[in-house]
Amino acid sequence: MDDFRSSMRFALRAMADITGTTLVPAFVAAIVGKFLDARYGTGRILFAVLLSLTFLGTAFILVKKVREYAKEYQKLIAH
C-alpha cells in the first residue's frame, strides 16, 4: 500500500509541476504580449514573439525536468 501511495504522490507532483511549467509562462506571455500590442499598436507581433520565445524556453526547461523525473522514477521503482 505504501508503494502505491508513494507512486501516486510522485505522479501527481510530476503532473502538477510539468503542467505549471507549461501553462504559467504561456499565460503570462500571452497577457503581457496582448497588453504591449495594445499599448504600442503593433497588431499581434509582440504577442506572437513573446509567446514563441516562451514556448522555446519552456521546451528546454521541460526536457530537463522530464529527465530529472525519469531518474527519480527509476529510483522509486527500484525499491
Helices and strands as residue ranges (DSSP letters): H 2-40, H 45-78
